[in-house]
Amino acid sequence: MELTGTGEPPLRTTYEPVRASVRKGDLVGAGQVLGAVEPAGSHCAACLHWGLLRGDTYLDPLSLLPPWLLNTGPSRLLPVLGVPLPEDSRRLEGREAEARRNGRSPESGR
């Protein structure tokens, strides 16, 4: 899903393995069902892998969550091993995460 108003290139979230109930270009609202987790023959029977990308660079999807929701329970993120982040993306990611922690919009600084 592309997140509007998140800069260029825009942030995109990914969800796998999912049978989508929305199509590319559909506008979705908070709490709207996007699809259903499909059973996968991998390491888990029914888990959801949530990702965040800016262009081709993977970012920490937890940076999208409000601070009060972090550290409230177990989560499992599978690392993308061997994929280095470009230096500029790491600086940008840090600024975006810091702005979110402080309740500001990363683009406006407010």
N, C-alpha and C positions, 0 to 999 in steps of 0.2 A: 504494500500500500504506500502510495506517495503521500507525504505529509505536506500540505500546502503551507506557504509562509515560512518555510524553514531554510531559505537561502538557495544558492545555486552551486552545484546541483542540489535539488531538494533531498531531504532525508527520505528513506524508504524503509519500511518494516517488512520482514518476511516471516512466514509461518509455515512450518513443514513437519510432518506430512499432513496436508490438509486438502480435503475436497471442498473447494471454494463454493460459496453460495452467492458471491458477488462477482462482477466482471470488471476488468480493467476499465477505468474511467468512471465507475459508479461512485457517487458521493455516499459516504457512510457516516453515521453519527455515533457518538459515544454509546457504548453498550450494545450496538447492533451486532448481530451474529454475522460473522464473516465466512464461516464454513464449519466443517466437522473434522475432527482429528481422525485420520484413517490409520488402521492398524498397519504397522510396518514390521518387516522381518529383521529389524536391526537389534540393537542392544536393549530396547524397551518395547513393551507391548502397546502402550498408548500414551506416549509423551509428545509434547509439543516443543519444537525448536523455534525460538523467537530470535530474529536477527534484526540488526539495524545497519543500514548502509548509507553512505554519502558517495555517490558515484560508484566506484568499484572498491571503496575502502570500508571495511567492516569496523563498526564502532560498538561501544557497550550499550546494549538496549536498555539496561537499567538506568542509564542517564535520562531516559524519558519519564521515569517515575518520580512522583513527589517524594521529598525526603522522609515524610512520616510513614511511607509505605516500605521503605528500605529496611532491611534487617529484621523483618517481622516473621520470617520463616525460612525454611530451606528453599534454595533454588539451585538449579544445575545449569551451567552454561558450558557448552562444549567449545574448547578453544579451536581457533583456526591456526593450526601449527604451521610454522614456516612462512607465514604471510606477514611481512613487516609493514608497519604503518609509515607512510611518508612523513617526514618531519613536520611539514605544514599541517597535515591532518591531525597529528598528535597535539600541536598547539591549539588548533581550532577545537578539537574534541575537549581539551582541558578547559578552554574558555566557555564552551557550551555547557559542560557539566557544572562548572563553578557558577555560572549564571543561573542554572536550574536550581542548584542547592540554595542559592540566595533568593529564589523566587522571582528572578528577572527573566525577561525574554532575551535569549542569546543574541538576536539581531539588533534589538534596540538598546540593550544595556539597562532597560528599566524593569 
